[in-house]
Amino acid sequence: MISPKSPKLYQSSVHQSATADATKVFACKPTALHAHPTIIVNAIPYKDTIRIAFPKRLEIRFSQMKDRRRARELAAEFIQKGDPTGWFEALYREAEEGKSTVPWVDYHPTPPLVGFWILHPQETTGKSALVVGSGFGDDAEQLAAWGFRVTAFDISETAIRASRKRFPHSTVEYHAANLLAPPPHWRGQFDFVFEANTLQVLPASLRQPATKNIASFLPPGGLLLVVARGREPSDPEGQMPWPLTRSEISAFAVHGLEELLFDIIPDLDEPGVRRFRALFRLP
Ligand SMILES: C[S@@+](CC[C@H](N)C(=O)[O-])C[C@H]1O[C@@H](n2cnc3c(N)ncnc32)[C@H](O)[C@@H]1O
């Protein structure tokens, strides 16, 4: 368990070289939990901020703000030619070559994951975790720092290669794999599954099989934490990333999971954006 006063944040070569002038504060304020019953034990009082230090100058090419134009162009192009997941690798490759940026790369763990952990630290000894759509590995490294034995996967081989390179001494097992056709031996294998922001970059028609596969990774008693941009059903779908409705999040229940928590969190980096965060358990 981590202490709420000093949540353990993973150390990477990036963080070790951080200086005080490059410190960013993430205020992971959770909102009120909704009316769903919770069985989470060990809930602790919320501490208002945590600090994660990282250098501003490093790997700037990837963090040049959220310019989504190229990502949207590639998404549209690949979807039109019937390959709705091919654009991720294309985008990461362009970024590696310095031609584009990956808008979601920010070199820190997802704030709603850290905020969840501060509120609900989990026992990790001897437990396994799986990170879906792991990007450059920050969430996977964070879960490993909290004590899980972590597997992380992304459809982009370039992203997986970059994760291994960023964290050469990591205990995380990184794999290039497709959520829509995951390795069969992952079924029922992970005590804690974390999915942030992957469902929302898949076309709506692929979310149902993706949701089903994510649910299949849990054994009885396993937990799934999901984070996604949220929208009201009456809001337009908008452009990629396509925010999910509450019922798209609740679709995990169709696959036998029980929803334990649901909350809505304003995005501190993007005013006007809100994230849905939900915790499920396979009974
Ligand atoms: C929007 S990014 C989110 C990355 C990270 N989870 C985060 O929140 O920062 C979605 C990630 O999922 C990966 N991805 C998309 N479709 C996938 C699939 N079918 N299987 C595995 N990974 C996928 C992308 O390559 C990308 O790294």
The ligand as an SDF file (V2000), in Angstrom:
LIG
                    3D

 27 29  0  0  0  0  0  0  0  0999 V2000
   -5.2180    7.5950  -27.0540 C   0  0  0  0  0  0  0  0  0  0  0  0
   -3.8490    6.5700  -26.8290 S   0  0  0  0  0  0  0  0  0  0  0  0
   -3.8200    6.4050  -25.0610 C   0  0  0  0  0  0  0  0  0  0  0  0
   -2.4880    5.9710  -24.5530 C   0  0  0  0  0  0  0  0  0  0  0  0
   -2.4360    5.8250  -23.0270 C   0  0  0  0  0  0  0  0  0  0  0  0
   -3.3180    4.7650  -22.5840 N   0  0  0  0  0  0  0  0  0  0  0  0
   -2.7940    7.1410  -22.3770 C   0  0  0  0  0  0  0  0  0  0  0  0
   -3.8820    7.2550  -21.8270 O   0  0  0  0  0  0  0  0  0  0  0  0
   -1.9640    8.0440  -22.4380 O   0  0  0  0  0  0  0  0  0  0  0  0
   -4.4350    4.9940  -27.3340 C   0  0  0  0  0  0  0  0  0  0  0  0
   -3.3290    3.9580  -27.3950 C   0  0  0  0  0  0  0  0  0  0  0  0
   -3.9170    2.7050  -27.6930 O   0  0  0  0  0  0  0  0  0  0  0  0
   -3.1970    2.0710  -28.7180 C   0  0  0  0  0  0  0  0  0  0  0  0
   -4.1740    1.2400  -29.4390 N   0  0  0  0  0  0  0  0  0  0  0  0
   -5.1360    1.6350  -30.2890 C   0  0  0  0  0  0  0  0  0  0  0  0
   -5.8230    0.5910  -30.7430 N   0  0  0  0  0  0  0  0  0  0  0  0
   -5.2830   -0.4990  -30.1500 C   0  0  0  0  0  0  0  0  0  0  0  0
   -5.5680   -1.8880  -30.2280 C   0  0  0  0  0  0  0  0  0  0  0  0
   -6.5460   -2.3520  -31.0070 N   0  0  0  0  0  0  0  0  0  0  0  0
   -4.8300   -2.7230  -29.4890 N   0  0  0  0  0  0  0  0  0  0  0  0
   -3.8260   -2.2540  -28.6900 C   0  0  0  0  0  0  0  0  0  0  0  0
   -3.5060   -0.9640  -28.5900 N   0  0  0  0  0  0  0  0  0  0  0  0
   -4.2370   -0.0860  -29.3070 C   0  0  0  0  0  0  0  0  0  0  0  0
   -2.6180    3.2140  -29.5500 C   0  0  0  0  0  0  0  0  0  0  0  0
   -1.4900    2.8300  -30.2930 O   0  0  0  0  0  0  0  0  0  0  0  0
   -2.3060    4.2400  -28.4800 C   0  0  0  0  0  0  0  0  0  0  0  0
   -1.0120    4.0940  -27.9640 O   0  0  0  0  0  0  0  0  0  0  0  0
  1  2  1  0
  2  3  1  0
  2 10  1  0
  3  4  1  0
  4  5  1  0
  5  6  1  0
  5  7  1  0
  7  8  2  0
  7  9  1  0
 10 11  1  0
 11 12  1  0
 11 26  1  0
 12 13  1  0
 13 14  1  0
 13 24  1  0
 14 15  1  0
 14 23  1  0
 15 16  2  0
 16 17  1  0
 17 18  1  0
 17 23  2  0
 18 19  1  0
 18 20  2  0
 20 21  1  0
 21 22  2  0
 22 23  1  0
 24 25  1  0
 24 26  1  0
 26 27  1  0
M  CHG  2   2   1   9  -1
M  END
$$$$
